C-alpha cells in the first residue's frame, strides 16, 4: 500500500458531506455526430431517446439528444458550426465526456462551498426558464476539460432542460439501471492532486487503494484510487499511469484524448447475463480474456448463482471479496480513438471494482493495444 494523502482538515478516509449529492443527474458526451451517436446508444445499448434539442426547438447552436435507461441519463450533443467550443473540443479529443452532472438541492450553495474550498469556476449559478419552470445550474472544472455541473431541477417539470422537447421513446431498454462509477484518467504524477481535489473541494473520501503491484502486467501498469461521496452513491475512481516496460493503457488514452478525461463509465444491471446477451446481439463489442481465465475461476471465486458455462460463453468476468462477489464486462472503445469505454456490472454484495480481474483484463487490453501499434 502506498501512503494515503492527507488534505489537512480531516483524514482522507473521512467524508464531509456538504454537497449532499442526490444522484448523478446526467453525463454529457460531446460528439462529432449526435444523430449517429444517438443511433448507437439506442440500437446498441438499448437506451430510450426521450428528448431532443436543436434547430427545430429553437436551439441554433447544437443538436442534442437525451437518452435514458433506468436512472441513467446520457446527453449527446454536437455543434452546428465550426466556431463553437464543442467543435474545438471535438477536434482535440474526438468524442468524449464533457460533463458529469450532479443533482443537488441548491446550486448556489454547492457552487459557494466548492469555490471557497478552491474549485475553478466554469459558470456561476444561473437560471434558465421556459413554460415548464426554472432549471438551475452552476459548474466547476475537474480533471482535463471535464466539468461537474450542479443541477437543481426541483422547480423544473420539463423533459430535461429548456429548449429540449420530448421524443417518443419507442425503444426497449436493456436492463441497465444506474451509473455505478465513473473513472477518470489523469496525467502521470497527478493522481494525488485529484484525490485531494475530491477530498477537500468536493467533500469525498477515499474508499480503496490499489497500487501498481496490484495492477500491473509485464508491460503495462496503473495506479488507481477510488473517491466516494457521503451517500456512497457517487464513486469516482482516478487512474494515473505507472512506469512499465512499454506504454500503459492510461498513456495510450492520454495520447489519443490529448488531455485527462473520463476513461470509463460503469453501468449497473440486475441481470448481466440477459443484458450482455442483448448487447452482443446488438453488435456491441467486448474485451475477451484468454479462455484459461475460466479454468481457474471456480477455485478463485467459489460458488456463484449464475451458471459458469454461460459466464464463460459471454466472456463475463467475476471477482469476490469479503462482502460478496461481482460480475463485470468491459466494452471495446466506443469511438474510433482508443479512449472511453463502457463497463457493465452486477453486484452481489461486493463493493469492489474487480481487482482480481485486473491482470487478466490488462493482458486482454494489451493484445488490443498491440493490434493498434500502441504498445
Ligand atoms: Fe470500473
Boltz pocket constraint, residues with backbone or C-beta under 6 A from the ligand:
constraints:
  - pocket:
      binder: B
      contacts: [[A, 181], [A, 183], [A, 264], [A, 266], [A, 343], [A, 353]]
      max_distance: 6.0
